[in-house]
Amino acid sequence: MTNLSRNFSAVAQVQPTKPDKKKYPPPFSLRLTYEERARLEQDAAGRPLGAYIRAQLFGENVSPRKKSGNRPVQDQEALGRVLGALGGSRLSSNLNQLAKAVNTGSLPVTPEIESDLQQACRDVTAMRKELVRALDPKRGGEP
């Protein structure tokens, strides 16, 4: 073995240190027959099987699980306002008509059209701010 390969082997064995992470034990696998699983699902009555099995094994001593962010929307009322504005607007229809007019070259640029386009931009900006605020109220609607 050459000196170079010895040095490479020594360097390759040095593992970079990783920040301390909370380690979890590896998952435990359990094989069941179809009948056993069907019985578990029936007994669980809609609950996740893992949660049901843990509750059966450990009873009141079961440790709580971390909850995932199933509901990212913090402000349901703001989200309702945005969805109401989207439902009441003809935004998609208007944008489609504008795109068609641009593609055919038949879009006259009148002060009224320009005003409508500017209003549409303001409406979209307002809806965006409301969505950002609904998803993260700490940001207050600022992107």
N, C-alpha and C positions, 0 to 999 in steps of 0.2 A: 504494500500500500504506500502510495506516495505521501509526502508531507502535506501536500495540498488537500488530498482526500481526508487525511486525519483532521486537519484544521476545519474543513467543511463539516465533517461529522460532528465535531465538538460544537461548532457554532449552531448547527441545525438542531442539536438537542436542547439548546437554551430556549425555553419558552418565554415569550414576553408576558409580563405580569398583567393580569386583567384586574380592573377594579372589582372590589368585593361585591358580589351579587348574592342575593338571597337564593340559595339553592333549594330546589324542591326535589323530593324523591322522584324517581322515575315512575311512570304510571304502572298500575298493576292490571294485568290482563286476566280475564276469567272467561273460560269457554262454557257455554250453556247449550242445552238442547233447545230445539224450537219450542218445545212445550214449557221448559223452564223459563225461557225468555218471555213467552206469552203470559205466563202466570205473573212474572215480575211486572210486566207492563200493565196488566189488569190491576194488580195490587197497588201500583204506583199511581193509578188514576190520573194520568196526565202529567204528573211531575216528572222531571228528568230522572232517568234510571239511576244515574250516579248519586244524585241527592237522596233518592229513596233508599238505595242500598246503604249509604252512609248513615242515614237516620236509623235504619233497622239495626245496623251493627253497633252504633255508638249511642243511640238514644239521645238523652239530654246532654251528653258530653260531646256531641258532635261540634267541631269548630266551624265557625261561619266561613263561607267562601267569599272571595273577593267578587264584587259585583262589577260586571263589565258596563261600559257606557251604552246601554241599550237605548237611552233617551237623550240624544245629544241636544235636543231643543230645550233651552232653558226657559224661554219666554213663549208659552203657547199662545198668548193673546196677540203678540206681535206677529207670530207666524200666521195666525188666523187672519189678521189684517192684510198681510201680503197675499195670502191665498185668495182672499175675497177680492182684492184689487185685481189679481190676475184673472180670476173668473169673470169679473165684471167688465174687464177691458176686452177690446178686440185687437189686442197687440199682435198676436200671431197672424191674424187675417190681414191687418194693416201692413205688417212687415212683408208678408208674402206679396201683397199688391205692389208695394214699393219695389221689391226685388224684380217683379215681372216688368214693371214700368222702366226700371233702369236697364234691364236686359234688352228690352225692345227699343230703347232710346226714346220713349214717349213721355218721359217725366219732365213736365215743364217746371222750371224753377221760378215759382212765383213767391211773393212775400207770404202768402197764405201757406204754401207747401213748406217753405222754410220755417215758419212759425210752428207748424204741426210737427215737423221733424225735431225741432228744439224741444217742444213739449214732450214728445215721446222719449227723448233722451233724458229729460228731467224725471219723467215717470219711472223709467228703468233704473235710474240712479237712486230714486227714493225707495223702490222695491229692493234694490240691492242692499241699501243701508238697513232696511227693516229685516231682511234675511240675516245679515251679519249680526244684528242686535238680537234676533231670535236665537241664533245659534250660539252666540257668546255675548251676553249682556254686559260683561266687564269692559268690552271694547266700545260700547256705546254707539255702535253703528259705523265705526271707523274701520276701514280695511287695513 
